[in-house]
Amino acid sequence: MIILFPLSFVSRSHSPLVSHILSANMIDADVEYTFHCYDHCPFGNRVAFLMDHFGIKYKKVVYGYGSGALPKDCEGKGYDGDLNPRRLTGKKQLPVLEGAGVPIVKPDDIGMAESLEICSFLIGRHQLVCPCATGRPDIKSIESYLLDKKVMNPLKLTRLTKIPVADWADPRDISYHLWKHQKKGDILEYSSEEDAEAIKDLNSKLIEFAARSRVISV
Ligand SMILES: N[C@@H](CCC(=O)N[C@@H](CS)C(=O)NCC(=O)O)C(=O)O
């Protein structure tokens, strides 16, 4: 699975300055969060990456993907699971961050939704040092390729369901996911020849990306 982040993070070991700033603003050891997510979801992974990178403590709760989808609206797909994202914010949408001091939108909300807003909140609260994206056009063009749904959907939509994560523990999780994408007109899989070709292209883009991301422009 490809996960793209809007920000690139400076690692402690690469910058004495950042290392100094981080140790001066230690992560508040008393703050602990519950992070509600799907393990396969790029939006959730963006938040998890931030928390893992900076050593922010959290307990992860992973939901079945079909739980909370309403069968009456989904041609019979979906179910009301024990863990149901609707109980967090009223919406079937994750990630959601829960914890003391986490802002909520409505009085009944259990936590905060929207991955970028969660990241902004964490960056502000823990005074994290996160450099902005460079905006380099050569990186941007690779990014656009990697985000092109026409190319990526047939590579990933069916493969995602084979990742051994709790998201797909119930067969109804997979059938909801496939139904949802079929309904949108997404292509779920390539033919085996197309698949091999797409993997070849993707691998060469990833090699190019790795090489380019090592180039430091001043
Ligand atoms: N803008 C939201 C998007 C979150 C989102 O779309 N999450 C997907 C999972 S990757 C979701 O909850 N989908 C529920 C569904 O379609 O049933 C964010 O950045 O957090």
The ligand as an SDF file (V2000), in Angstrom:
LIG
                    3D

 20 19  0  0  0  0  0  0  0  0999 V2000
  -11.1740   13.7680    5.1540 N   0  0  0  0  0  0  0  0  0  0  0  0
  -11.1230   12.6200    6.0110 C   0  0  0  0  0  0  0  0  0  0  0  0
  -11.3070   11.3770    5.1790 C   0  0  0  0  0  0  0  0  0  0  0  0
  -11.3700   10.1310    6.0190 C   0  0  0  0  0  0  0  0  0  0  0  0
  -11.8860    8.9640    5.2030 C   0  0  0  0  0  0  0  0  0  0  0  0
  -12.3770    9.1150    4.0640 O   0  0  0  0  0  0  0  0  0  0  0  0
  -11.7840    7.7810    5.7650 N   0  0  0  0  0  0  0  0  0  0  0  0
  -12.3120    6.6230    5.1070 C   0  0  0  0  0  0  0  0  0  0  0  0
  -11.4310    5.4180    5.3170 C   0  0  0  0  0  0  0  0  0  0  0  0
   -9.9250    5.5370    4.3730 S   0  0  0  0  0  0  0  0  0  0  0  0
  -13.6450    6.2670    5.7190 C   0  0  0  0  0  0  0  0  0  0  0  0
  -13.8470    6.4380    6.8920 O   0  0  0  0  0  0  0  0  0  0  0  0
  -14.5650    5.7560    4.9070 N   0  0  0  0  0  0  0  0  0  0  0  0
  -15.7840    5.2580    5.4030 C   0  0  0  0  0  0  0  0  0  0  0  0
  -16.6080    4.6430    4.3200 C   0  0  0  0  0  0  0  0  0  0  0  0
  -16.4620    5.0300    3.1680 O   0  0  0  0  0  0  0  0  0  0  0  0
  -17.3820    3.7630    4.6300 O   0  0  0  0  0  0  0  0  0  0  0  0
   -9.8030   12.6050    6.7800 C   0  0  0  0  0  0  0  0  0  0  0  0
   -8.8230   13.1410    6.2520 O   0  0  0  0  0  0  0  0  0  0  0  0
   -9.7660   12.0720    7.8920 O   0  0  0  0  0  0  0  0  0  0  0  0
  1  2  1  0
  2  3  1  0
  2 18  1  0
  3  4  1  0
  4  5  1  0
  5  6  2  0
  5  7  1  0
  7  8  1  0
  8  9  1  0
  8 11  1  0
  9 10  1  0
 11 12  2  0
 11 13  1  0
 13 14  1  0
 14 15  1  0
 15 16  2  0
 15 17  1  0
 18 19  2  0
 18 20  1  0
M  END
$$$$
